[in-house]
Amino acid sequence: MKIHNKLFLVFFGFSLVLVTALVLLIQWSIGKGIIEYVNSKEVEALKPLVAVLEDEYKKNNNWQSIQNRNRHFGHLLFLYSQGLDPQSQASTYEAKPNSRLPRAEGFAPPPRRRRPPTDLNEGFAVFDANDALIVGHYIKGIDYNRIAIMTDKVNVGWLMVPKHKQITDGYELDFIKQQRSYLWLIALITMVLVILITLPLARHLAEPIKKIIRGMHKLTQGDYQQHVDVKRKDELGELSRDFNELALTLYENDSARKRWLANISHELRTPVAILRGELEAILDGVRALEKQNIESANDEVKHLQHLIDDLHLLTSADIGGMHYRKQSLDVGLWLESEVPKYTSYLAAANIKLELEKQSGEFIAFVDPTRLCQLFENIMNNCIKYSIANLVKLSWAVITHDQQKYLKITVEDNGVGVAEHHLPHLFESLYRVENSRNRQTGGSGLGLSICSHIVSAHQGNIKAAKAKLGGLAVIIELPLE
């Protein structure tokens, strides 16, 4: 089942249950309210009867005048429950309590709302103040409304009016049936509106997910040039943005992998082809088997060995195979001790080394051997690529996020590097010179190895435009 169908069924099912529960609850509430209303109106209608009972008690200061006169009590109940005028009927009941109820000429009794309470089995009764039955029939097990009968602010008895549990006839029952019909009609209209709303809503929620699913399927097929255009500001918009970032990252990684394989094959093929050509020339007798020719072939073997060693070192760094023996070391003092070596190394290429330092102790947890490898690669990069006559080495303390770093800068006054190349200089096998001419340098692995060494020391390395006009390599090592 598709997701928009599931969403629709969830919304529709929840709405159906909710609307049905609300309709049943409202019906129960209306029924209960009507019953309470009928009970309260019946109590109100019988309040004049309470006044008559109070007068009966006052005649002899007791209940003897109505005690056990159930039929007389029944007529009084009928009279007051039907809203008849008690003043016009009182003399008749007193003179002839057992006679039939008279009907005045032209008088039509109001429509009967329910069965009149002349049948005393309905449970109407009068009790005295001591809860002794005076008149009427009391039924145990049912609920009663107790109406106090007061004489001179003294409770002399109770009129017991049974509570209705349900409506069986009358306009109240018609009202309840009508309201139930209206409620179910409203529920039906509500569910139609729910369908009209939930179907577009389900599609609205599911459409971005469908786009992402289609894009993800293409990613699994190796097509990384995907972009999901979901212009939303909710979680689905964030998901689509992350999907686009993932697709871009996979595309860049795939391009880097292909470029890596192409560069490695190029770097390995060149020395192997030269070495093979020289050896075939010797075997074919084109070149003599002399020391000079053997040394030329040996140079190609050394170049090939150097390339393989760099590849191995870089691969070891990627998988965490480069070992470090770190110790607390004053990096500033260590750099000063290395300056003569770098000065001699650069002087052989007619490059002058200039030193600018900040005094003090700069204690860091580092591996001196790896630091030597780091700065030798940087100096070698200056010699092979910069075409400079001045290299400046400087260091100073900076602070990032309450952490002190030793900022070491190696810059030259050479030709520099174009701005768009700077972010890629530390990528494996990346070289600015696209022809990969072997006369201009090595394989492009040196700076990538430098990046791994600095990262292993929890530091940062980046390339920037130098103040001297060439390239600046900036290294930041955390201090203890």
Residue pairs with C-beta under 8 A, 6 or more apart in sequence:
2 206
3 206
3 209
3 210
4 202
4 203
4 205
4 206
4 207
5 202
7 198
7 201
7 202
7 205
7 206
8 198
8 199
8 202
11 194
11 198
11 201
11 202
12 191
12 194
12 195
12 198
15 190
15 191
15 194
15 198
16 191
16 194
19 187
19 190
19 191
19 194
20 187
22 187
23 183
23 184
23 186
23 187
26 183
27 179
27 180
27 183
30 176
30 179
30 180
31 166
31 167
31 176
34 167
34 172
34 175
34 176
35 163
35 164
35 165
35 166
35 167
37 172
38 164
38 167
38 172
39 145
39 161
39 163
39 164
42 81
42 145
42 161
42 164
43 145
43 147
43 161
45 80
45 81
45 83
46 77
46 80
46 81
46 147
46 159
46 161
47 147
48 80
48 86
49 76
49 77
49 80
49 86
49 159
50 147
50 149
50 159
52 76
52 86
52 90
53 66
53 126
53 149
53 157
53 159
54 149
54 150
54 151
54 156
56 63
56 65
56 66
57 63
57 149
57 151
57 156
57 157
58 151
59 65
63 126
63 128
63 134
63 135
63 157
66 72
66 73
66 126
66 134
66 135
67 134
67 135
68 134
68 135
69 97
69 135
70 120
70 135
70 136
70 137
71 97
71 98
72 93
72 97
72 98
73 120
73 124
73 126
73 135
73 136
74 117
74 118
74 119
74 120
74 124
75 93
75 97
75 101
75 118
76 93
77 116
77 117
77 118
77 124
78 101
78 116
78 117
78 118
79 86
79 89
79 93
79 101
80 86
81 116
81 117
82 109
82 110
82 112
82 116
83 110
84 109
88 104
89 101
89 102
92 99
92 101
92 102
103 109
112 170
113 169
113 170
113 171
113 172
114 168
114 169
114 170
115 169
117 124
120 136
120 137
121 137
121 139
122 137
122 162
123 136
123 137
123 138
123 139
123 142
123 144
123 160
123 162
124 136
124 137
124 159
124 160
124 161
124 162
125 133
125 134
125 135
125 136
125 137
125 138
125 159
125 160
126 133
126 134
126 135
126 136
126 149
126 157
126 158
126 159
126 160
127 133
127 134
127 138
127 157
127 158
127 160
128 134
128 156
128 157
128 158
129 155
129 156
129 157
129 158
131 158
134 157
136 160
138 160
139 162
142 162
142 163
143 162
143 163
144 160
144 161
144 162
144 163
145 160
145 161
145 162
145 163
146 158
146 159
146 160
146 161
147 158
147 159
147 160
147 161
148 155
148 158
149 155
149 156
149 157
149 158
149 159
150 156
167 173
167 176
205 236
208 228
208 230
208 232
208 236
208 237
208 239
208 240
209 236
211 228
211 229
211 230
211 240
212 228
212 230
212 239
212 240
212 243
215 226
215 227
215 228
215 243
215 247
216 243
218 226
219 226
219 246
219 247
219 250
222 254
224 247
224 250
224 251
224 254
225 247
225 251
226 243
226 244
226 247
227 244
227 247
228 240
228 243
228 244
229 240
230 236
230 237
230 240
231 237
232 240
256 427
259 429
260 428
260 429
263 428
263 429
263 436
263 443
263 444
264 311
264 429
266 436
267 307
267 429
267 436
267 443
268 304
268 307
270 438
271 300
271 301
271 303
271 304
271 307
272 304
274 300
275 297
275 300
275 301
275 304
278 287
278 293
278 296
278 297
278 300
279 297
281 287
281 293
282 288
282 289
282 293
282 297
287 293
303 438
306 442
307 442
307 443
307 445
310 442
310 443
310 445
310 446
310 449
311 445
313 322
313 445
313 449
314 428
314 445
314 448
314 449
314 452
315 321
316 322
317 449
317 452
317 453
317 456
318 452
322 370
322 452
322 453
322 456
324 367
324 370
324 456
325 367
325 369
326 365
326 366
326 367
326 457
327 365
327 366
327 367
327 368
328 363
328 364
328 365
328 480
329 363
329 364
329 365
329 366
329 368
330 361
330 362
330 363
331 362
331 363
331 364
331 366
331 371
331 395
331 406
331 408
331 477
332 357
332 358
332 360
332 361
332 362
332 395
332 406
333 361
333 362
334 368
334 371
335 357
335 393
335 395
335 408
336 357
338 372
338 375
339 353
339 355
339 393
342 353
342 375
342 379
342 393
343 353
345 379
345 383
346 352
346 353
346 379
346 382
346 383
346 391
347 353
349 383
350 389
351 382
351 383
351 388
351 389
351 390
351 391
351 412
352 389
352 390
352 391
353 391
353 392
353 393
354 390
354 391
354 392
354 393
355 392
355 393
355 394
356 392
356 393
356 394
357 394
357 395
358 395
358 396
358 397
360 397
362 395
362 397
362 406
362 479
363 479
363 480
364 406
364 457
364 477
364 478
364 479
364 480
365 457
365 480
366 457
366 477
367 457
370 453
370 456
370 457
371 453
373 449
373 453
374 450
374 453
374 454
374 475
375 410
377 446
377 447
377 449
377 450
378 410
378 446
378 447
378 450
378 473
379 391
379 410
380 442
380 446
381 441
381 446
381 447
381 473
382 388
382 391
382 410
382 412
382 414
384 440
384 441
384 442
385 414
385 432
385 433
385 440
385 441
385 471
386 412
386 414
386 415
386 416
386 470
386 471
387 414
387 415
388 412
388 413
388 414
388 415
388 470
389 413
390 412
390 413
390 468
391 410
391 411
391 412
392 409
392 410
392 411
392 412
392 468
393 408
393 409
393 410
394 408
394 409
395 406
395 407
395 408
395 409
396 406
396 407
397 404
397 405
397 406
397 407
397 479
398 404
398 405
398 407
398 476
399 405
400 476
403 478
404 478
404 479
405 459
405 460
405 476
405 477
405 478
405 479
406 476
406 477
406 479
407 474
407 475
407 476
408 474
408 475
408 476
408 477
409 472
409 473
409 474
409 475
410 472
410 473
410 475
411 466
411 467
411 468
411 470
411 471
411 472
411 473
412 466
412 468
412 470
412 471
412 472
413 466
413 468
413 469
413 470
414 469
414 470
414 471
415 470
416 465
416 466
416 469
416 470
416 471
417 425
417 432
417 463
417 471
418 432
419 465
421 432
422 462
422 463
422 464
422 465
423 463
424 430
425 432
425 447
425 463
426 447
426 448
426 450
426 451
426 461
426 463
427 448
428 444
428 445
428 448
429 443
429 444
429 445
429 448
430 444
430 447
430 448
431 441
431 444
433 440
433 441
447 473
450 461
450 473
451 461
454 460
454 461
454 475
454 477
455 461
457 477
457 478
458 478
459 475
459 476
459 477
459 478
460 475
460 476
461 473
461 474
461 475
461 476
462 473
462 474
463 471
463 472
463 473
463 474
464 471
464 472
464 474
465 471
465 472
466 472
